[in-house]
Amino acid sequence: MDSLNQFFIEYGYLGMALASFLAGTFVPFSSEVVMGTLLATTGMDPVLTILSGTIGNVLGSMFNYFLGRIGSIEQITKWMHIKERRLRKTRDYVEKKGSWIAAFSFLPIFGTAISISLGLLRANVWGVVLWSTIGKLLRYIIFMLPIVAWGK
């Protein structure tokens, strides 16, 4: 286990929230590894671990959302090294679907583009928070359920 994962694990729920925040932003990081390790090797409460992960991950997506709100496609592609074609395509798709598409902001690579696109489109912030929370919470529950069940 690398030292970064160990750092997050040592800080428990706060570490889980921080790891999930990073994973929710454009930073390539897997919060599932940290969460799985915490649930498999510590006595941390599964519900609180999943909730702290969900909160951190939603905050990470909202970071992306606000980058989209304050930036332009050109700035974002330059700052974040996201291909302009992919961002425009995602933005056009998101525009047709609305804020409920934020439920899929947990997807690797596409999730970042979804969150940024919702910001670019100035989608309703509360709708984005709601749908992001639903999607991310369900994802963590589904991925971590076998680990929690195995530990009993």
GROMACS elastic network, one bead per residue, 0.5 to 0.9 nm:
[ bonds ]
;  ai    aj funct       b0    kb
    1     4     6  0.83657   500
    1     5     6  0.66266   500
    1     6     6  0.68254   500
    2     5     6  0.56386   500
    2     6     6  0.63542   500
    2     7     6  0.88322   500
    3     7     6  0.60665   500
    3     8     6  0.87873   500
    4     7     6  0.50544   500
    4     8     6  0.65637   500
    4     9     6  0.87271   500
    5     8     6  0.52400   500
    5     9     6  0.61948   500
    5    10     6  0.86728   500
    5    19     6  0.82574   500
    5    33     6  0.80650   500
    5    34     6  0.61989   500
    6     9     6  0.50001   500
    6    10     6  0.60872   500
    6    11     6  0.87792   500
    6    34     6  0.83890   500
    7    10     6  0.52749   500
    7    11     6  0.66574   500
    7    15     6  0.72914   500
    8    11     6  0.53923   500
    8    12     6  0.67954   500
    8    13     6  0.86354   500
    8    14     6  0.77719   500
    8    16     6  0.61604   500
    8    17     6  0.86920   500
    8    18     6  0.72902   500
    8    19     6  0.64291   500
    8    34     6  0.70784   500
    9    12     6  0.54057   500
    9    13     6  0.83251   500
    9    15     6  0.59830   500
    9    16     6  0.70916   500
    9    34     6  0.65924   500
    9    35     6  0.83792   500
    9    37     6  0.77390   500
    9    38     6  0.63380   500
   10    15     6  0.70330   500
   11    14     6  0.56619   500
   11    16     6  0.75526   500
   12    15     6  0.50993   500
   12    16     6  0.61276   500
   12    17     6  0.86879   500
   12    38     6  0.75917   500
   12    44     6  0.76255   500
   12    49     6  0.81806   500
   13    17     6  0.61997   500
   13    18     6  0.86098   500
   13    44     6  0.81511   500
   13    48     6  0.73750   500
   13    49     6  0.59665   500
   13    51     6  0.89627   500
   13    52     6  0.59644   500
   13    53     6  0.78774   500
   14    17     6  0.50494   500
   14    18     6  0.61636   500
   14    19     6  0.85739   500
   14    52     6  0.72563   500
   14    53     6  0.88713   500
   14    56     6  0.89008   500
   15    18     6  0.50415   500
   15    19     6  0.60321   500
   15    20     6  0.84328   500
   15    34     6  0.86526   500
   15    52     6  0.88761   500
   15    53     6  0.89480   500
   16    19     6  0.51649   500
   16    20     6  0.60631   500
   16    21     6  0.84547   500
   16    31     6  0.74492   500
   16    34     6  0.68318   500
   16    35     6  0.65751   500
   16    38     6  0.83585   500
   16    49     6  0.69271   500
   16    50     6  0.85477   500
   16    52     6  0.62483   500
   16    53     6  0.54504   500
   16    56     6  0.75813   500
   17    20     6  0.51030   500
   17    21     6  0.59981   500
   17    22     6  0.87085   500
   17    31     6  0.88778   500
   17    49     6  0.84550   500
   17    51     6  0.85897   500
   17    52     6  0.50215   500
   17    54     6  0.74984   500
   17    55     6  0.65762   500
   17    57     6  0.71867   500
   18    22     6  0.63374   500
   18    23     6  0.86444   500
   18    31     6  0.89499   500
   18    52     6  0.88387   500
   18    53     6  0.80296   500
   18    56     6  0.60555   500
   18    57     6  0.83712   500
   19    22     6  0.52791   500
   19    23     6  0.62702   500
   19    24     6  0.86369   500
   19    29     6  0.77133   500
   19    30     6  0.77420   500
   19    31     6  0.54422   500
   19    32     6  0.89975   500
   19    34     6  0.72363   500
   19    35     6  0.87637   500
   19    53     6  0.76873   500
   19    56     6  0.74228   500
   19    57     6  0.81463   500
   20    24     6  0.59720   500
   20    25     6  0.86767   500
   20    29     6  0.83502   500
   20    30     6  0.77685   500
   20    31     6  0.50369   500
   20    32     6  0.82071   500
   20    34     6  0.86740   500
   20    35     6  0.87833   500
   20    52     6  0.82242   500
   20    53     6  0.52779   500
   20    54     6  0.71726   500
   20    55     6  0.79059   500
   20    58     6  0.82446   500
   20    59     6  0.86057   500
   20    60     6  0.73338   500
   21    24     6  0.50493   500
   21    25     6  0.64695   500
   21    31     6  0.84159   500
   21    53     6  0.78391   500
   21    54     6  0.87240   500
   21    55     6  0.79237   500
   21    58     6  0.72153   500
   21    59     6  0.60259   500
   21    61     6  0.78213   500
   21    63     6  0.88809   500
   22    25     6  0.52993   500
   22    26     6  0.75432   500
   22    27     6  0.58304   500
   22    28     6  0.77447   500
   22    29     6  0.65209   500
   22    30     6  0.85137   500
   22    31     6  0.79878   500
   22    56     6  0.79893   500
   22    57     6  0.74183   500
   22    60     6  0.62496   500
   23    26     6  0.72268   500
   23    27     6  0.60770   500
   23    28     6  0.62755   500
   23    30     6  0.57964   500
   23    31     6  0.58493   500
   23    56     6  0.86596   500
   23    57     6  0.65609   500
   23    60     6  0.70530   500
   23    61     6  0.87934   500
   23   106     6  0.88968   500
   24    27     6  0.76057   500
   24    28     6  0.87987   500
   24    29     6  0.83969   500
   24    31     6  0.86437   500
   24    56     6  0.74980   500
   24    58     6  0.66471   500
   24    59     6  0.72465   500
   24    61     6  0.50181   500
   24    62     6  0.83689   500
   24    63     6  0.83260   500
   24    64     6  0.81564   500
   24   105     6  0.82207   500
   24   106     6  0.72117   500
   24   111     6  0.81289   500
   24   112     6  0.74786   500
   25    28     6  0.79749   500
   25    29     6  0.88829   500
   25    57     6  0.78523   500
   25    59     6  0.83860   500
   25    61     6  0.56415   500
   25    62     6  0.82085   500
   25    63     6  0.65997   500
   25    64     6  0.59359   500
   25   111     6  0.88927   500
   25   112     6  0.65506   500
   25   115     6  0.89842   500
   26    29     6  0.87333   500
   26    60     6  0.83276   500
   26    61     6  0.85850   500
   26    64     6  0.72399   500
   26    80     6  0.74953   500
   26   109     6  0.79862   500
   26   111     6  0.88404   500
   26   112     6  0.58132   500
   26   113     6  0.87247   500
   28   108     6  0.85323   500
   28   109     6  0.85157   500
   29    32     6  0.89938   500
   30    33     6  0.57846   500
   30    34     6  0.73338   500
   31    34     6  0.52018   500
   31    35     6  0.60964   500
   31    36     6  0.84219   500
   31    53     6  0.76873   500
   31    57     6  0.85279   500
   32    36     6  0.57477   500
   32    37     6  0.82994   500
   32    53     6  0.89110   500
   32   140     6  0.76890   500
   32   143     6  0.78236   500
   32   144     6  0.81397   500
   33    36     6  0.51694   500
   33    37     6  0.60663   500
   33    38     6  0.85309   500
   34    37     6  0.51788   500
   34    38     6  0.61018   500
   34    39     6  0.86086   500
   35    38     6  0.50729   500
   35    39     6  0.60978   500
   35    40     6  0.84514   500
   35    49     6  0.71469   500
   35    50     6  0.76681   500
   35    53     6  0.75362   500
   35   140     6  0.87338   500
   35   144     6  0.78412   500
   36    39     6  0.52058   500
   36    40     6  0.59515   500
   36    41     6  0.83999   500
   36   143     6  0.86274   500
   36   144     6  0.66409   500
   36   147     6  0.68374   500
   36   148     6  0.88460   500
   37    40     6  0.51221   500
   37    41     6  0.57995   500
   37    42     6  0.78326   500
   38    41     6  0.54988   500
   38    42     6  0.54190   500
   38    43     6  0.79785   500
   38    44     6  0.69027   500
   38    46     6  0.88981   500
   38    49     6  0.80079   500
   39    42     6  0.59196   500
   39    43     6  0.72085   500
   39    44     6  0.64464   500
   39    45     6  0.77860   500
   39    46     6  0.64275   500
   39    49     6  0.76908   500
   39   144     6  0.80636   500
   39   147     6  0.68838   500
   39   148     6  0.66260   500
   39   151     6  0.80836   500
   40    43     6  0.83191   500
   40   147     6  0.64045   500
   40   148     6  0.73513   500
   40   150     6  0.84700   500
   40   151     6  0.65296   500
   41    44     6  0.86661   500
   41   151     6  0.89773   500
   42    45     6  0.87882   500
   43    46     6  0.86433   500
   44    47     6  0.87636   500
   44    48     6  0.76798   500
   44    49     6  0.67956   500
   45    48     6  0.54185   500
   45    49     6  0.60502   500
   45    50     6  0.86201   500
   46    49     6  0.50041   500
   46    50     6  0.60415   500
   46    51     6  0.84514   500
   46   144     6  0.85481   500
   46   148     6  0.69572   500
   47    50     6  0.52357   500
   47    51     6  0.60651   500
   47    52     6  0.85596   500
   47   141     6  0.89918   500
   48    52     6  0.59487   500
   48    53     6  0.83781   500
   49    52     6  0.52372   500
   49    53     6  0.61246   500
   49    54     6  0.85483   500
   50    53     6  0.50427   500
   50    54     6  0.60288   500
   50    55     6  0.86043   500
   50   137     6  0.73073   500
   50   140     6  0.63403   500
   50   141     6  0.70577   500
   50   144     6  0.82110   500
   51    55     6  0.61108   500
   51    56     6  0.85595   500
   51   137     6  0.74054   500
   51   140     6  0.88912   500
   52    55     6  0.51790   500
   52    56     6  0.61774   500
   52    57     6  0.85256   500
   53    56     6  0.52142   500
   53    57     6  0.60187   500
   53    58     6  0.85350   500
   53   136     6  0.87343   500
   53   137     6  0.83396   500
   53   140     6  0.78922   500
   54    57     6  0.51036   500
   54    58     6  0.60400   500
   54    59     6  0.85068   500
   54   133     6  0.67592   500
   54   136     6  0.59159   500
   54   137     6  0.55178   500
   54   140     6  0.74031   500
   55    58     6  0.52571   500
   55    59     6  0.61965   500
   55    60     6  0.86577   500
   55   133     6  0.76301   500
   55   136     6  0.88627   500
   55   137     6  0.87106   500
   56    59     6  0.51294   500
   56    60     6  0.62453   500
   56    61     6  0.88054   500
   57    61     6  0.63463   500
   57    62     6  0.86291   500
   57   106     6  0.82544   500
   57   132     6  0.87293   500
   57   133     6  0.84135   500
   57   136     6  0.71845   500
   58    61     6  0.50664   500
   58    62     6  0.61425   500
   58    63     6  0.85866   500
   58   105     6  0.89696   500
   58   129     6  0.70087   500
   58   132     6  0.60925   500
   58   133     6  0.60008   500
   58   136     6  0.72269   500
   59    63     6  0.61680   500
   59    64     6  0.87669   500
   59   129     6  0.86480   500
   60    63     6  0.50104   500
   60    64     6  0.65797   500
   60    65     6  0.87221   500
   61    64     6  0.50669   500
   61    65     6  0.61754   500
   61    66     6  0.87280   500
   61   102     6  0.88869   500
   61   105     6  0.72028   500
   61   106     6  0.84758   500
   61   111     6  0.80575   500
   61   112     6  0.70823   500
   61   115     6  0.58514   500
   61   116     6  0.81899   500
   61   129     6  0.86640   500
   61   132     6  0.76230   500
   62    66     6  0.61062   500
   62    67     6  0.84554   500
   62   115     6  0.71014   500
   62   116     6  0.86204   500
   62   119     6  0.86246   500
   62   125     6  0.85650   500
   62   128     6  0.81073   500
   62   129     6  0.73868   500
   62   132     6  0.87573   500
   63    66     6  0.52848   500
   63    67     6  0.62886   500
   63    68     6  0.87481   500
   63   115     6  0.85071   500
   63   116     6  0.86428   500
   64    67     6  0.50161   500
   64    68     6  0.63435   500
   64    69     6  0.87478   500
   64   112     6  0.66687   500
   64   113     6  0.83453   500
   64   114     6  0.89032   500
   64   115     6  0.56214   500
   64   116     6  0.51061   500
   64   117     6  0.87985   500
   64   119     6  0.75460   500
   65    68     6  0.51196   500
   65    69     6  0.63572   500
   65    70     6  0.89369   500
   65   112     6  0.86463   500
   65   114     6  0.84601   500
   65   117     6  0.72491   500
   65   118     6  0.61444   500
   65   120     6  0.75978   500
   65   122     6  0.86304   500
   65   125     6  0.85026   500
   65   128     6  0.85829   500
   66    70     6  0.62225   500
   66    71     6  0.83440   500
   66   115     6  0.86337   500
   66   116     6  0.73856   500
   66   118     6  0.89801   500
   66   119     6  0.57618   500
   66   120     6  0.84182   500
   67    70     6  0.53732   500
   67    71     6  0.58327   500
   67    72     6  0.88259   500
   67    76     6  0.77139   500
   67   116     6  0.65164   500
   67   119     6  0.69460   500
   67   120     6  0.81885   500
   68    71     6  0.52101   500
   68    72     6  0.68708   500
   68    73     6  0.78987   500
   68    76     6  0.74065   500
   68   115     6  0.77081   500
   68   117     6  0.62777   500
   68   118     6  0.71507   500
   68   121     6  0.79605   500
   68   122     6  0.81518   500
   69    72     6  0.79195   500
   69   116     6  0.77254   500
   69   117     6  0.86441   500
   69   118     6  0.81131   500
   69   121     6  0.75099   500
   69   122     6  0.61972   500
   70   119     6  0.79738   500
   70   120     6  0.78088   500
   71    74     6  0.80336   500
   71    75     6  0.59292   500
   71    76     6  0.62507   500
   71   119     6  0.87708   500
   71   120     6  0.73481   500
   72    75     6  0.51760   500
   72    76     6  0.61169   500
   72    77     6  0.85385   500
   72   120     6  0.70748   500
   73    76     6  0.51804   500
   73    77     6  0.60691   500
   73    78     6  0.85217   500
   73    84     6  0.69653   500
   73    87     6  0.73937   500
   73    88     6  0.75544   500
   73   117     6  0.88703   500
   73   120     6  0.77411   500
   74    77     6  0.53416   500
   74    78     6  0.62717   500
   74    79     6  0.86793   500
   74    84     6  0.72627   500
   75    78     6  0.51183   500
   75    79     6  0.59813   500
   75    80     6  0.83176   500
   76    79     6  0.50615   500
   76    80     6  0.56133   500
   76    81     6  0.74384   500
   76    82     6  0.72209   500
   76    84     6  0.84681   500
   76    87     6  0.89813   500
   76   116     6  0.85858   500
   77    80     6  0.54858   500
   77    81     6  0.50544   500
   77    83     6  0.60051   500
   77    84     6  0.56634   500
   77    87     6  0.78789   500
   78    81     6  0.54827   500
   78    82     6  0.74301   500
   78    83     6  0.87885   500
   78    84     6  0.88108   500
   79    82     6  0.81764   500
   80    83     6  0.89123   500
   81    84     6  0.86158   500
   82    85     6  0.86448   500
   82    86     6  0.74131   500
   82    87     6  0.68982   500
   82   113     6  0.81578   500
   83    86     6  0.54052   500
   83    87     6  0.63154   500
   83    88     6  0.87113   500
   84    87     6  0.50882   500
   84    88     6  0.60376   500
   84    89     6  0.84379   500
   85    88     6  0.52399   500
   85    89     6  0.60676   500
   85    90     6  0.85472   500
   86    89     6  0.50665   500
   86    90     6  0.60307   500
   86    91     6  0.84379   500
   86   110     6  0.89998   500
   86   113     6  0.79735   500
   87    90     6  0.50979   500
   87    91     6  0.59697   500
   87    92     6  0.85634   500
   87   113     6  0.59631   500
   87   114     6  0.83844   500
   87   116     6  0.83603   500
   87   117     6  0.71893   500
   88    92     6  0.61414   500
   88    93     6  0.85870   500
   88   117     6  0.81605   500
   89    92     6  0.52084   500
   89    93     6  0.62640   500
   89    94     6  0.86197   500
   90    93     6  0.50297   500
   90    94     6  0.59732   500
   90    95     6  0.84226   500
   90   110     6  0.79566   500
   90   113     6  0.64459   500
   90   114     6  0.64487   500
   90   117     6  0.67642   500
   91    94     6  0.50591   500
   91    95     6  0.60049   500
   91    96     6  0.87712   500
   91   113     6  0.76976   500
   91   114     6  0.71423   500
   91   116     6  0.82222   500
   91   118     6  0.72938   500
   91   120     6  0.76964   500
   91   121     6  0.75474   500
   92    95     6  0.51296   500
   92    96     6  0.66439   500
   92   117     6  0.83713   500
   93    96     6  0.53944   500
   93    97     6  0.65655   500
   93    98     6  0.89130   500
   94    97     6  0.50724   500
   94    98     6  0.59312   500
   94    99     6  0.76811   500
   94   101     6  0.66833   500
   94   102     6  0.87741   500
   94   114     6  0.68149   500
   94   117     6  0.67973   500
   94   118     6  0.68870   500
   94   121     6  0.85027   500
   95    98     6  0.57238   500
   95    99     6  0.84860   500
   95   117     6  0.81674   500
   95   118     6  0.77986   500
   95   121     6  0.70076   500
   95   123     6  0.86964   500
   97   100     6  0.71026   500
   97   101     6  0.62618   500
   98   101     6  0.61652   500
   98   102     6  0.83471   500
   98   118     6  0.81231   500
   98   123     6  0.72930   500
   98   124     6  0.89626   500
   99   102     6  0.57103   500
   99   103     6  0.83005   500
   99   118     6  0.69891   500
   99   123     6  0.61413   500
   99   124     6  0.68827   500
   99   125     6  0.83995   500
   99   126     6  0.89901   500
   99   127     6  0.56982   500
   99   128     6  0.53519   500
   99   129     6  0.89734   500
   99   130     6  0.89755   500
   99   131     6  0.71279   500
   99   132     6  0.89895   500
  100   103     6  0.58998   500
  100   104     6  0.83487   500
  100   127     6  0.69931   500
  100   128     6  0.69430   500
  100   130     6  0.83416   500
  100   131     6  0.54316   500
  100   132     6  0.80793   500
  101   104     6  0.57550   500
  101   105     6  0.73941   500
  101   114     6  0.75427   500
  101   118     6  0.88228   500
  101   128     6  0.82438   500
  101   131     6  0.72801   500
  101   132     6  0.83049   500
  102   105     6  0.50227   500
  102   106     6  0.83096   500
  102   111     6  0.79569   500
  102   114     6  0.66826   500
  102   115     6  0.66448   500
  102   118     6  0.78454   500
  102   127     6  0.83281   500
  102   128     6  0.56845   500
  102   129     6  0.79376   500
  102   130     6  0.83756   500
  102   131     6  0.52915   500
  102   133     6  0.85777   500
  102   134     6  0.89278   500
  102   135     6  0.74802   500
  103   106     6  0.73464   500
  103   128     6  0.80960   500
  103   130     6  0.82424   500
  103   133     6  0.71747   500
  103   134     6  0.61455   500
  103   136     6  0.70142   500
  104   107     6  0.59061   500
  104   110     6  0.83882   500
  104   111     6  0.63682   500
  104   114     6  0.78369   500
  104   131     6  0.82758   500
  104   132     6  0.72061   500
  104   135     6  0.59979   500
  104   136     6  0.79064   500
  105   108     6  0.81024   500
  105   110     6  0.70528   500
  105   112     6  0.65657   500
  105   113     6  0.81512   500
  105   114     6  0.59378   500
  105   115     6  0.62547   500
  105   131     6  0.88599   500
  105   132     6  0.63786   500
  105   135     6  0.73641   500
  105   136     6  0.76709   500
  106   109     6  0.88221   500
  106   110     6  0.81733   500
  106   111     6  0.52471   500
  106   112     6  0.81200   500
  106   132     6  0.78526   500
  106   135     6  0.69373   500
  106   136     6  0.59084   500
  106   139     6  0.76343   500
  107   110     6  0.56667   500
  107   112     6  0.79709   500
  108   111     6  0.57447   500
  108   112     6  0.75164   500
  109   112     6  0.57238   500
  109   113     6  0.68750   500
  109   114     6  0.89664   500
  110   113     6  0.50847   500
  110   114     6  0.60270   500
  110   115     6  0.86426   500
  111   115     6  0.61904   500
  111   116     6  0.85634   500
  112   115     6  0.52525   500
  112   116     6  0.61545   500
  112   117     6  0.84263   500
  113   116     6  0.51366   500
  113   117     6  0.58472   500
  113   118     6  0.84850   500
  114   117     6  0.50795   500
  114   118     6  0.61677   500
  114   119     6  0.87069   500
  115   118     6  0.52067   500
  115   119     6  0.64754   500
  115   120     6  0.87869   500
  115   128     6  0.82696   500
  115   132     6  0.89102   500
  116   119     6  0.50740   500
  116   120     6  0.61916   500
  116   121     6  0.86401   500
  117   121     6  0.60853   500
  117   122     6  0.83864   500
  117   123     6  0.87344   500
  118   121     6  0.51107   500
  118   122     6  0.60377   500
  118   123     6  0.52935   500
  118   124     6  0.83911   500
  118   125     6  0.86895   500
  118   128     6  0.76834   500
  119   123     6  0.62139   500
  119   124     6  0.88455   500
  119   125     6  0.83215   500
  120   123     6  0.78740   500
  122   125     6  0.77301   500
  123   126     6  0.87481   500
  123   127     6  0.76796   500
  123   128     6  0.71576   500
  124   127     6  0.53440   500
  124   128     6  0.63344   500
  124   129     6  0.88011   500
  125   128     6  0.50512   500
  125   129     6  0.61897   500
  125   130     6  0.86189   500
  126   129     6  0.50006   500
  126   130     6  0.60494   500
  126   131     6  0.85635   500
  127   130     6  0.50814   500
  127   131     6  0.60853   500
  127   132     6  0.82968   500
  128   131     6  0.53568   500
  128   132     6  0.58162   500
  128   133     6  0.83213   500
  129   132     6  0.51991   500
  129   133     6  0.59861   500
  129   134     6  0.86228   500
  130   133     6  0.52482   500
  130   134     6  0.63161   500
  130   135     6  0.87895   500
  131   134     6  0.50924   500
  131   135     6  0.61685   500
  131   136     6  0.84988   500
  132   135     6  0.52650   500
  132   136     6  0.59820   500
  132   137     6  0.83139   500
  133   136     6  0.52752   500
  133   137     6  0.58097   500
  133   138     6  0.83552   500
  134   137     6  0.53414   500
  134   138     6  0.61231   500
  134   139     6  0.85407   500
  135   138     6  0.53460   500
  135   139     6  0.61293   500
  135   140     6  0.87513   500
  136   139     6  0.50355   500
  136   140     6  0.62299   500
  136   141     6  0.86058   500
  137   140     6  0.52877   500
  137   141     6  0.61868   500
  137   142     6  0.86286   500
  138   141     6  0.50879   500
  138   142     6  0.60673   500
  138   143     6  0.85256   500
  139   142     6  0.52386   500
  139   143     6  0.60951   500
  139   144     6  0.84221   500
  140   143     6  0.51745   500
  140   144     6  0.57972   500
  140   145     6  0.81276   500
  141   144     6  0.52968   500
  141   145     6  0.56583   500
  142   145     6  0.55095   500
  142   146     6  0.78901   500
  143   146     6  0.70003   500
  143   147     6  0.79908   500
  144   147     6  0.52500   500
  144   148     6  0.62166   500
  144   149     6  0.85656   500
  145   148     6  0.51635   500
  145   149     6  0.59940   500
  145   150     6  0.84033   500
  146   149     6  0.50484   500
  146   150     6  0.58471   500
  146   151     6  0.84752   500
  147   150     6  0.50690   500
  147   151     6  0.61765   500
  148   151     6  0.52230   500
  148   152     6  0.68366   500
  149   152     6  0.55454   500
